[in-house]
Amino acid sequence: MASYLGLDKNISYFTIPAAFVLAMLPRVYSGLTGPGKKFFDNSNPRSFTSKLEGRLQRAESAGANAFENLGVYAAAVTAGNTAGPPVGTLNNLTLAYLSGRILYTWIYIWGQENRKMIPLRSIVWGVCMSCCIALFSLAGVRSL
């Protein structure tokens, strides 16, 4: 069965590098090319975050969160593929994860200026983790 995007090929493994790129984008914004570039010192990159405030600091935090979740996501995709569920299911869960990470990053960096958006960030994070849990659960159920 094809996914809602009409994809009949398994693209789930390709979403792992895409998740890595999404994890890098906040750093690109906050320090490498964006407004935080003036604070970034390549000879001492770990001191960078202590110099940031506001939106730039949140961008660094969003990137750190993405990298913290990347291992879980990659393992979930691998487990899901090993179990061999329908391609549409894999594609839908992995694309939902990527979409959630995009939304999560936007909320973390720009959306939190509206205090009412702060709880939404946690909800979106939970949805992303639910996609990972679903991939692991599919692997577990199919291996029984």
Secondary structure as GFF3:
##gff-version 3
##sequence-region A 1 144
A	DSSP	three_ten_helix	12	14	.	.	.	ID=ss1
A	DSSP	alpha_helix	15	27	.	.	.	ID=ss2
A	DSSP	pi_helix	28	32	.	.	.	ID=ss3
A	DSSP	three_ten_helix	35	39	.	.	.	ID=ss4
A	DSSP	three_ten_helix	45	51	.	.	.	ID=ss5
A	DSSP	alpha_helix	54	83	.	.	.	ID=ss6
A	DSSP	alpha_helix	87	109	.	.	.	ID=ss7
A	DSSP	three_ten_helix	111	113	.	.	.	ID=ss8
A	DSSP	three_ten_helix	115	117	.	.	.	ID=ss9
A	DSSP	alpha_helix	118	142	.	.	.	ID=ss10
###
